[in-house]
């Protein structure tokens, strides 16, 4: 029989009150509290303990997660202040992803029916962000989204669907803006 964590990571309905999951969230909250009271250069390995794969990503505090251990950064990533990554399933970022302040990356999802929400039912869908993606301030990336390499997400965009490589999207819900850039104009 699968554990609640195994069900959670598989995108199945799970019990968020499960003791193992509660202990993992408490651990993450302890590390977040420690990290969020640092200034540049003081993190002393906190992020390597918090995240599944850190790879030296520059993350400006405050930074908020559910578990942390399901977040995987490629090399050269940057997150500005106040980002929220709810990682009930995996969040994978490619190399050199740049993320503006107050961006939310949310894998957690809940039923649309009130009686199921009242029963604390929830699940998640993973998010994948390709290499060289730029996400503008206060964008929301919703469960199950894949963002292709070199894409640009406009500030304040609400991304509800996959974004093609090199595309620029903006708005609520996010929609393509202009034509995809040729590869020669993709971010370095």
C-alpha positions in Angstrom: 0.0 0.0 0.0 1.4 3.4 -1.0 2.2 6.0 1.7 0.5 9.3 1.7 3.8 10.9 0.5 4.0 8.4 -2.4 0.4 9.2 -3.3 1.1 12.9 -3.1 4.1 12.7 -5.4 2.2 10.5 -7.8 -0.5 13.2 -8.2 -3.1 11.1 -6.4 -5.5 12.3 -3.7 -3.7 12.2 -0.4 -4.2 13.1 3.3 -2.2 16.3 4.1 -2.6 15.6 7.8 -0.5 12.4 7.5 2.2 12.5 10.3 5.1 12.0 7.8 3.9 14.9 5.7 3.3 17.1 8.8 6.8 16.3 10.0 8.3 17.2 6.5 6.4 20.5 6.5 7.6 21.3 10.0 11.2 20.6 8.9 10.8 22.9 5.9 9.2 25.6 8.0 12.2 25.5 10.4 14.7 25.8 7.5 12.6 28.6 5.9 12.5 30.5 9.1 16.3 30.2 9.4 16.9 31.1 5.7 14.4 34.0 5.7 16.4 35.7 8.5 19.6 35.8 6.5 21.2 38.5 4.3 23.1 37.9 1.1 26.0 35.5 1.6 24.8 34.2 5.0 22.7 31.2 4.0 25.4 28.7 5.2 24.1 25.7 3.4 20.4 26.1 4.5 19.2 25.9 0.9 21.1 22.7 0.3 19.3 21.1 3.2 15.9 22.6 2.3 15.8 21.9 -1.5 15.8 18.6 -3.4 18.5 20.1 -5.8 19.9 23.5 -5.1 22.7 23.8 -7.6 23.8 27.1 -6.1 20.6 29.0 -7.2 20.5 32.6 -5.9 17.3 32.9 -3.9 16.5 36.2 -2.2 14.6 35.8 1.1 11.8 35.5 2.0 11.2 32.3 0.2 8.3 30.0 1.0 7.7 26.3 0.3 5.5 23.4 1.4 8.3 20.8 1.6 11.3 22.1 -0.3 12.6 18.6 -1.0 10.5 18.3 -4.2 12.1 21.4 -5.8 15.0 20.9 -8.2 17.0 23.8 -9.6 19.3 23.7 -12.6 22.5 25.7 -12.5 22.5 29.5 -12.7 19.0 30.1 -11.5 17.9 33.3 -9.8 14.7 34.0 -7.7 14.0 37.5 -6.5 12.2 38.4 -3.2 9.0 36.8 -1.9 8.6 33.8 -4.1 6.2 30.9 -3.1 6.8 27.4 -4.4 4.1 24.9 -3.2 5.8 21.6 -3.9 3.3 18.8 -3.2 4.7 17.3 -6.4 7.9 18.0 -8.1 8.9 21.5 -9.4 11.8 21.2 -11.9 13.6 24.3 -13.2 16.2 24.1 -16.0 19.4 26.1 -16.2 19.5 29.9 -15.9 15.9 30.4 -15.1 15.3 34.0 -13.9 12.2 34.7 -11.7 11.0 38.1 -10.6 9.7 39.0 -7.1 6.5 37.6 -5.7 6.2 34.8 -8.3 4.1 31.8 -7.2 4.7 28.3 -8.5 1.8 26.1 -7.3 1.6 22.4 -7.8 -1.2 21.9 -5.2 -4.7 21.5 -6.4 -8.1 21.0 -4.7 -11.5 19.6 -5.7 -14.1 22.0 -7.2 -16.8 20.4 -5.2 -17.3 21.9 -1.7 -18.0 18.6 0.1 -14.7 17.2 -1.2 -12.8 20.3 -0.1 -14.5 20.1 3.3 -13.0 16.6 3.6 -9.5 18.0 3.1 -9.0 16.3 -0.2 -6.1 17.5 -2.3 -3.6 16.4 -4.9 -0.9 18.0 -7.0 0.4 18.1 -10.6 4.1 18.7 -11.3 5.5 21.9 -12.9 8.5 21.9 -15.3 10.3 25.1 -16.4 12.8 24.8 -19.2 16.3 26.4 -19.5 16.6 30.1 -19.9 13.0 31.0 -19.0 12.3 34.5 -17.6 9.2 34.8 -15.3 8.1 38.4 -14.6 7.1 39.8 -11.2 3.9 38.4 -9.5 3.2 35.8 -12.1 1.3 32.7 -11.1 2.2 29.3 -12.5 -0.6 26.8 -11.8 -0.5 23.0 -11.3 0.6 20.8 -14.2 2.1 23.5 -16.4 5.2 23.0 -18.5 7.1 26.1 -19.7 9.4 25.5 -22.7 13.0 26.7 -22.9 13.6 30.3 -23.6 9.9 31.4 -22.9 9.1 34.7 -21.3 6.2 35.0 -18.8 4.9 38.5 -18.4 4.6 40.2 -15.1 1.3 39.3 -13.4 0.5 36.6 -15.9 -1.6 33.6 -14.7 -0.3 30.6 -16.5 -2.9 27.9 -16.7 -1.6 26.0 -19.7 1.7 24.8 -21.1 3.8 27.5 -22.8 5.8 26.7 -25.9 9.6 27.1 -26.1 10.6 30.7 -27.0 7.0 32.0 -26.6 6.1 35.1 -24.8 2.8 35.0 -22.8 1.0 37.6 -20.7 -2.4 38.3 -19.1 -5.0 36.4 -17.1 -5.2 33.7 -18.3 -1.8 34.0 -20.0 -2.0 34.0 -23.8 0.7 34.3 -26.5 1.9 37.9 -27.2 3.5 38.5 -30.6 5.4 35.8 -32.5 7.9 33.4 -31.0 11.4 34.7 -31.1 13.9 33.1 -33.4 16.4 30.9 -31.6 19.2 33.5 -32.2 17.3 36.0 -30.1 16.6 33.6 -27.1 18.0 34.7 -23.7 21.6 33.7 -23.1 
